[in-house]
Amino acid sequence: MVEVTKRFGFDAAHTLQRHVDAEGSRRIHGHSYQAEVAIEGEIDPTSGMVVDLGILARTLEGVRDGLDHRFLDEVEGLGPATLENLAMWIWAKLQDASIGGLTRVTVLRESAGETCTYRGPRREESLS
């Protein structure tokens, strides 16, 4: 088995209802995020790849477009714009695009030293 990862970045604004640091969180504020997607599988003997990174990049660009420079409170299906919900939303979009071998999605807010990793149900279709 081989695991291949690909990262993409996005900048977005949101609000949050919190108990700690509540005042600043309720106001619209933004962050720079990184998302890392991991694909695991056997190397295809013909292509030499687990996943065609060109196809994966195009798929991730569509996912990124749904988040980048957006007000996350208005992104359909996201819910409160937490790291947890962002990771699950990205996972769902990749599943909808039939990305096989998906093992995890990690969302990072490096400026705050925060990450969240989601490992959801797997599909075995592949884009090689």
N, C-alpha and C positions, 0 to 999 in steps of 0.2 A: 504494500500500500504506500502511496505517496500523497502528501498533502501539499497543495498549492494555495497560496494566499494572494489576494490583490486588495489594495487599499484605494479609497477615494476620499476626497475631502469635500466639505460643504459648510457654508456659513448660513446661519438662520437665526431668526428671532422668535421669541415665545414669551409666555407668561406662565407662572405656576402658582397654585394655591398651596402654601406650605405653612408649617408651624414655626420653623426656625428661619430667620432671615426673611420673614414673610413680606415686609414692606417692599424691598427691592425685587423680590420674586414676582410680586403681583404686577409690577410695572413691566412694560414691554422692554426686553433686553435681549442681547444676542450673544452667540458663541460661535467659535470655529470648531468644527467637529472633524474627526477622521472615522471612517468605517473600514473594517477589515473583514473580508469574506474568505472563508476557508473551504476548499473543495478537496475531497479525498477520493481516491480511487486507484485502480490499476492503470498502468501506462498502456495506452493503445499501441500495439506493435506496429501498426501502419504509420500513424502520425507521430509516435514517440511522446505523446502528451496525455496527461490526465484530462485536461480540458483545454480547448483552444482559447488562449488568452485574448485573442482578438474578438471572438464572440463574447467572451465574458466581459471584456471592456465595453463593448457596445451595449450590453445588457445593463451593466452598472451605470453607464452614462444616463440611461433612461431613469434608473432609480435615483441617481444623483439629481437629475433635473426636477424630480418631484419634491426635493428637499432644499436645494441650494437657493439662497436668497428668497426664501419663503417665510411667511408668518406661520410657524408650525401649528399654532392653535387652529388654523383653518385647513390643514392637510387631512383629507378624507381618510377615515379609518385609523388615524394615529392615536387619538385620545390625548390625554395630557402629555406634553412633550418632554417626557423623561428619557433618560438613557435606555431604560428597560423597554419602553414602548417604541423608541426609535429602532432598537435592535430587532424587535419582533416584527415591526412594519417592514424593514428591509428584508428580513427572512421571507415574509409572505410574498413580497414582490418578486423575489428570486424564485420562489416555489411556483408562482403564477407563470413565470417565464420558462419553466421546466429546466431549471439549472439542477442537474443531478449531482449527487455526491456531496451536496452542501452539508457541512458538519457544524459550522458555527458562524455567527456574525458578532463581531465585537465593535462597539461604538466607543470612541475615545474623546474625551475633552481634556487634551493634554495640558492646557493652561491651568486646569484645576487638579490635575493628577488623578482623573476619574476614568474608569472604564466599566463597561457592562458587556458580558458575553451571553448570547442566547444560543442554545442548542435545541432545536425543535425537531419535529418528525422529519425523517429523511425520505427522499424519493431517489430512485435509482436511474432515472433517465440521465443521459449525459449529452454535453455539447462539445464533442471532440472533432 
